[in-house]
Amino acid sequence: MMRSAKWRRVVIVATTLLILAVVNAAIWEKEQHLAEGEVVYLALAPVDPRSLMQGDYMALNFALSNEIQRALQSRRDDGAPRSRDGYAIVRVDEQRIAHFQGLAEGQSTLDNDERRLHYRLRNGQVRLATDAFFFQEGHAERYEAARYGRFRVNQQGEPLLVSLHDEALENLSQ
């Protein structure tokens, strides 16, 4: 009986340590992504006004998502297979604003001003990192001027939303 209780404690401690290691590794990975990822701005696209501001978050849609959606629809119309995830090619201008160039279809080389951005197709909608931006309660007015999302993009093309910015690319969080 004593051995069983001891063994159970060992399993619980080992499981707890494993969970902590996995969580800390994920946190470290996101911190690296934020610290080392390349800055890219994506233009916001209109969202249903009824769901734009809901309490302490803002529903987001990006113009790039809409362009990817149209390109995917065009591919389906041509009989091309329907993909779930993929990469879009964007051109980054002097202000670091991304402009859609097309879907990445096996291209291995990019021009100096081009980047690959990963997207996900979920429930028929293109998602780039997130579709919501959470902020402190009572600060909704501050974000009404949002026109761009600032992302950090890692080497794998994964975008991570950092902040929202106005037309002049001023950070609305400050």
Phi and psi in degrees as a GROMACS rama.xvg file:
@    title "Ramachandran Plot"
@    xaxis  label "Phi"
@    yaxis  label "Psi"
@TYPE xy
-63.4792  -39.0561  MET-2
-64.6606  -39.6418  ARG-3
-62.5974  -43.9463  SER-4
-65.9868  -39.9664  ALA-5
-64.299  -44.3352  LYS-6
-62.7836  -40.6217  TRP-7
-61.2513  -43.111  ARG-8
-62.7165  -41.0182  ARG-9
-62.0161  -44.3506  VAL-10
-63.4134  -42.9812  VAL-11
-64.0825  -45.079  ILE-12
-64.6918  -44.132  VAL-13
-63.8163  -42.443  ALA-14
-63.6249  -43.0729  THR-15
-61.635  -44.3853  THR-16
-63.7019  -39.8866  LEU-17
-63.5901  -44.8813  LEU-18
-61.4228  -45.0435  ILE-19
-61.7462  -39.8873  LEU-20
-64.1578  -43.5534  ALA-21
-65.0131  -45.0577  VAL-22
-63.127  -45.2007  VAL-23
-66.0896  -34.9638  ASN-24
-64.3124  -41.6042  ALA-25
-65.1135  -40.9365  ALA-26
-63.7641  -45.8644  ILE-27
-59.4128  -42.5335  TRP-28
-60.8251  -44.6154  GLU-29
-66.0284  -39.1381  LYS-30
-62.1143  -41.3642  GLU-31
-63.9809  -41.9482  GLN-32
-59.1318  -45.4692  HIS-33
-66.639  -37.8731  LEU-34
-77.6811  -36.9333  ALA-35
-110.733  -11.6919  GLU-36
-66.2983  149.732  GLY-37
-77.3131  136.2  GLU-38
-75.9647  129.081  VAL-39
-140.67  136.284  VAL-40
-103.648  135.414  TYR-41
-117.375  131.284  LEU-42
-68.852  138.184  ALA-43
-78.9342  147.945  LEU-44
-113.888  157.069  ALA-45
-57.8716  148.086  PRO-46
-124.961  153.953  VAL-47
-48.0053  117.786  ASP-48
-58.2069  -25.0382  PRO-49
-69.7775  -21.9018  ARG-50
-114.545  7.67405  SER-51
-61.4286  -54.4359  LEU-52
-118.584  117.261  MET-53
-131.446  94.5311  GLN-54
68.2332  -114.706  GLY-55
-107.41  28.3063  ASP-56
-147.34  162.803  TYR-57
-122.852  125.795  MET-58
-69.5625  135.863  ALA-59
-119.039  146.84  LEU-60
-143.107  141.236  ASN-61
-113.022  142.852  PHE-62
-56.1979  -37.4206  ALA-63
-61.2187  -38.7258  LEU-64
-59.9219  -42.4158  SER-65
-64.7916  -39.7035  ASN-66
-68.3458  -39.4026  GLU-67
-63.6095  -42.769  ILE-68
-57.7261  -45.2871  GLN-69
-63.7821  -41.5713  ARG-70
-65.1572  -39.8459  ALA-71
-65.6168  -39.9152  LEU-72
-62.9666  -41.0196  GLN-73
-62.2215  -40.8651  SER-74
-64.268  -41.7376  ARG-75
-65.1292  -37.1249  ARG-76
-65.0156  -26.1196  ASP-77
-88.0583  2.94724  ASP-78
85.8778  6.82458  GLY-79
-70.1239  151.641  ALA-80
-64.6426  150.57  PRO-81
-85.7759  121.005  ARG-82
-98.0856  158.608  SER-83
-97.5373  -42.2171  ARG-84
-130.926  159.928  ASP-85
-175.703  -166.747  GLY-86
-128.462  141.171  TYR-87
-107.432  147.602  ALA-88
-97.6563  128.413  ILE-89
-124.426  150.415  VAL-90
-101.545  131.039  ARG-91
-102.269  121.465  VAL-92
-83.6342  -173.484  ASP-93
-61.62  -28.1687  GLU-94
-88.5077  1.64164  GLN-95
76.9522  18.5145  ARG-96
-84.4764  130.04  ILE-97
-86.6305  137.404  ALA-98
-125.583  128.837  HIS-99
-61.5135  132.615  PHE-100
-113.788  -29.9524  GLN-101
158.119  -178.887  GLY-102
-87.7878  141.289  LEU-103
-76.5257  116.653  ALA-104
-125.481  72.2493  GLU-105
80.5408  6.44259  GLY-106
-70.7841  129.059  GLN-107
-101.875  -22.9214  SER-108
-112.309  142.514  THR-109
-125.673  152.201  LEU-110
-68.5309  164.1  ASP-111
-57.5252  -30.7803  ASN-112
-97.9755  10.7415  ASP-113
-107.067  149.073  GLU-114
-139.047  154.069  ARG-115
-96.8938  130.099  ARG-116
-119.686  129.173  LEU-117
-78.317  136.912  HIS-118
-128.717  160.499  TYR-119
-124.156  141.722  ARG-120
-104.988  112.212  LEU-121
-127.517  123.697  ARG-122
52.7475  39.5243  ASN-123
78.1651  2.52163  GLY-124
-115.059  140.205  GLN-125
-81.2797  130.702  VAL-126
-121.006  132.26  ARG-127
-114.808  99.2945  LEU-128
68.1031  -60.0873  ALA-129
-154.472  163.827  THR-130
-123.139  17.5524  ASP-131
-150.111  149.705  ALA-132
-125.011  120.484  PHE-133
-95.0217  139.444  PHE-134
-142.007  168.73  PHE-135
-63.8898  139.045  GLN-136
-56.0133  135.897  GLU-137
91.9022  0.160964  GLY-138
-108.406  18.4453  HIS-139
-59.1156  -41.0561  ALA-140
-58.7877  -35.8326  GLU-141
-58.1126  -34.3114  ARG-142
-95.433  1.45128  TYR-143
-63.7085  -24.2829  GLU-144
-87.4506  5.87912  ALA-145
-62.4722  129.366  ALA-146
-127.631  -17.786  ARG-147
-139.209  149.161  TYR-148
-105.296  133.78  GLY-149
-95.6343  125.72  ARG-150
-118.037  154.547  PHE-151
-109.174  126.6  ARG-152
-113.89  124.831  VAL-153
-84.7823  -177.936  ASN-154
-61.7348  -26.0886  GLN-155
-85.5863  0.893664  GLN-156
83.5567  11.0589  GLY-157
-79.9104  118.263  GLU-158
-84.7773  144.198  PRO-159
-131.912  115.186  LEU-160
-66.2658  129.749  LEU-161
-108.766  -46.0443  VAL-162
-161.494  168.202  SER-163
-108.009  146.786  LEU-164
-134.615  155.302  HIS-165
-85.8217  -172.105  ASP-166
-57.5836  -33.2886  GLU-167
-89.9383  10.5898  ALA-168
65.4116  24.8429  LEU-169
-80.8757  135.368  GLU-170
-68.5298  124.322  ASN-171
-83.1748  -8.47791  LEU-172
-81.1838  -11.7005  SER-173
